[in-house]
Amino acid sequence: MNYVAWDIETCPLPTESLPDAQQERLSNEVERLRERSPDKDDEALHRQAGSFHPHLGWICCISAVRGDANDMEEPKSWTAASPDEEEDLLDRFWADVHAIGRHHDRNREELQWVTFNGKNFDVPFLTARTVANGLAPTRKDITNTYPYDHDPHADLMGIWQSSNYPLEELCSFLGVDAPKDEVDGSMVAELTRDGRIGEVAEYCEGDAVATLRCAQEVSVLL
């Protein structure tokens, strides 16, 4: 089996660029998050709300890594330093997805896309932002979100359906080296704003690699 593990990083859209309906959604999301985290400041709450919803945010990085049950290639990233560059990022990503899929189809090789929480977050966010930029997915298998099947898209968070755990915990459970980095998801928007998109890509690639290594460990279940 050939795997392609992938992950996305997102940022909030500028509040002033949002139409009225989305301004209202943002306010509602911020209030909901404030109830959960009353100690967070407004800027952090707005950043979190915008990064979690595709009507309020945009994709600044997608990283992917390809491998089989034992080995892996070097990871690759597609990045955007601003919302204006998101369309180009997505266009390049979908072109490469098409090429990867066509290569495996031509060689009659099985291909499985792998994510962590991708069926609930990455795929819906990716497809929404793709449509928002006037583009279309080039492969339907990568966007499969059926929760009870791992083929053609295996979401590792769904391996044990009753569990809810972060990627780092799954890595620990499986004996996989978890990504160790000074960056975490809450820093992505600020790093992107400061022109440090390379650090965002390194962080995203770390998660993609960890996801692939976990898939290799549970390949008998996939």
C-alpha positions in Angstrom: 0.0 0.0 0.0 1.2 3.5 -0.8 0.3 6.3 1.5 0.2 10.1 1.2 -0.3 11.8 4.6 -1.2 15.4 4.5 -2.1 18.3 6.8 -3.2 21.9 6.5 -2.5 25.1 8.5 -5.0 28.0 8.5 -5.2 31.7 9.4 -8.1 34.0 10.1 -9.2 36.3 7.3 -9.0 40.1 8.1 -12.2 40.9 10.0 -12.9 44.0 7.8 -12.9 41.8 4.7 -15.8 39.6 5.9 -19.4 40.3 4.7 -22.0 41.0 7.3 -23.2 37.4 7.6 -19.7 36.2 8.4 -19.1 39.1 10.7 -22.1 37.9 12.7 -20.8 34.3 12.6 -17.4 35.5 13.8 -18.9 37.3 16.8 -20.9 34.2 17.7 -17.9 32.0 17.5 -15.8 34.4 19.6 -18.5 34.4 22.3 -18.7 30.6 22.3 -15.0 30.3 22.7 -15.0 33.0 25.4 -17.3 30.9 27.5 -14.8 28.0 27.3 -11.7 30.1 27.8 -12.6 33.3 29.7 -9.0 34.2 30.3 -8.1 34.5 26.6 -7.8 38.0 25.2 -10.0 39.1 22.3 -7.2 39.0 19.7 -6.5 35.3 20.6 -10.2 34.4 20.5 -10.7 36.1 17.1 -7.6 34.3 15.7 -8.8 31.0 17.0 -12.4 31.5 15.7 -11.2 32.6 12.2 -8.7 29.7 11.9 -11.2 27.0 12.6 -13.9 27.9 10.1 -13.5 28.1 6.3 -15.9 31.0 6.0 -13.7 33.0 8.4 -10.2 31.8 7.5 -7.9 30.8 4.8 -5.2 28.1 4.1 -1.6 29.3 4.5 0.1 25.9 4.2 -0.5 22.3 3.0 2.1 19.7 3.6 2.2 16.1 2.4 4.6 13.2 2.5 4.4 10.0 0.5 5.6 6.5 1.6 4.7 2.8 1.9 4.5 0.5 4.9 8.2 1.0 5.7 9.8 4.0 4.0 8.9 7.6 3.2 10.0 10.3 0.8 10.9 13.9 1.8 7.8 16.0 2.7 6.6 18.7 0.4 4.8 22.0 1.2 2.6 24.4 -0.6 2.5 27.8 1.1 0.8 31.2 0.9 2.1 34.2 2.7 -1.2 36.1 2.5 -4.9 35.5 1.6 -4.1 36.8 -1.9 -1.8 33.9 -2.5 -4.2 31.2 -1.4 -5.7 30.6 -4.8 -2.2 29.9 -6.3 -1.4 27.6 -3.4 -4.6 25.6 -4.0 -4.2 25.5 -7.7 -0.7 24.1 -7.4 -1.7 21.6 -4.7 -4.6 20.2 -6.7 -2.4 19.9 -9.8 0.1 17.9 -7.9 -2.7 15.8 -6.3 -3.9 15.0 -9.8 -0.4 14.0 -10.9 0.2 11.8 -7.9 -3.1 10.0 -8.4 -2.6 9.6 -12.1 0.9 8.1 -11.5 -0.5 5.5 -9.1 -3.5 4.8 -11.3 -1.2 4.3 -14.4 1.0 1.9 -12.5 -1.9 0.1 -10.9 -0.6 0.9 -7.4 -3.0 1.2 -4.4 -3.0 4.7 -3.0 -4.4 5.7 0.4 -4.7 9.3 1.6 -4.0 9.7 5.3 -4.9 12.5 7.8 -5.4 13.1 11.5 -8.9 14.5 12.0 -9.0 15.2 8.3 -12.5 14.0 7.8 -13.8 16.5 10.3 -11.5 19.5 9.7 -8.9 19.3 6.9 -11.2 18.1 4.1 -14.2 20.4 4.8 -11.9 23.4 5.2 -9.9 22.5 2.0 -13.0 21.9 -0.2 -14.7 25.1 1.0 -11.6 27.2 0.4 -11.1 25.6 -3.0 -14.6 26.5 -4.1 -14.3 30.0 -2.6 -11.3 30.5 -4.9 -13.2 29.4 -8.0 -11.4 26.0 -8.2 -12.4 22.4 -8.1 -10.8 19.3 -6.5 -9.0 17.2 -9.0 -9.5 13.9 -7.1 -12.5 12.7 -5.2 -10.7 10.0 -3.2 -8.8 12.6 -1.1 -12.0 14.4 -0.2 -13.8 11.2 1.0 -15.2 11.8 4.5 -17.2 8.6 5.1 -16.5 7.9 8.8 -16.6 4.1 8.8 -14.2 3.3 6.0 -10.4 3.9 5.8 -10.2 3.4 2.0 -9.4 5.6 0.1 -9.0 8.2 2.9 -7.9 7.0 6.4 -8.5 9.5 9.2 -6.3 8.1 12.0 -8.5 9.8 14.6 -11.2 7.4 13.6 -9.2 4.2 14.0 -10.8 3.8 17.5 -14.2 5.5 17.0 -14.9 6.1 20.7 -11.7 7.9 21.4 -10.7 11.5 21.2 -7.0 12.3 21.4 -4.4 14.6 19.9 -1.8 13.5 17.4 0.9 13.7 20.0 -1.0 11.2 22.2 -1.4 8.7 19.3 2.3 9.0 18.6 3.1 8.2 22.2 0.7 5.2 22.2 2.3 3.8 19.0 5.9 4.5 20.0 6.3 7.1 17.2 8.5 10.1 17.6 6.1 13.1 18.0 7.0 16.3 16.2 9.2 18.4 18.6 9.2 22.0 17.6 9.0 25.5 19.2 5.9 26.2 17.0 2.3 25.1 17.8 -0.9 25.7 16.1 -1.8 28.8 18.0 1.3 30.5 16.6 0.6 29.9 12.9 -1.3 33.1 12.2 1.3 35.3 13.9 4.2 33.6 12.1 2.5 33.9 8.8 1.7 37.6 9.4 5.4 38.2 10.3 6.6 36.6 7.1 7.9 33.4 8.7 5.9 31.0 6.5 8.9 28.7 6.3 8.6 27.9 10.0 4.9 27.2 9.5 5.8 24.8 6.7 8.3 23.0 8.9 5.7 22.6 11.6 3.1 21.4 9.1 5.6 18.9 7.6 6.3 17.6 11.1 2.7 16.7 11.6 2.4 15.1 8.1 5.5 13.0 8.8 4.1 11.9 12.2 0.8 11.0 10.6 2.5 8.8 8.0 4.6 7.1 10.7 1.5 6.4 12.7 -0.2 5.0 9.6 2.7 2.7 9.1 2.3 1.4 12.6 -1.4 0.7 12.2 -1.3 -0.5 8.6 -2.9 -3.8 9.5 -6.0 -1.9 10.4 -6.1 0.2 7.3 
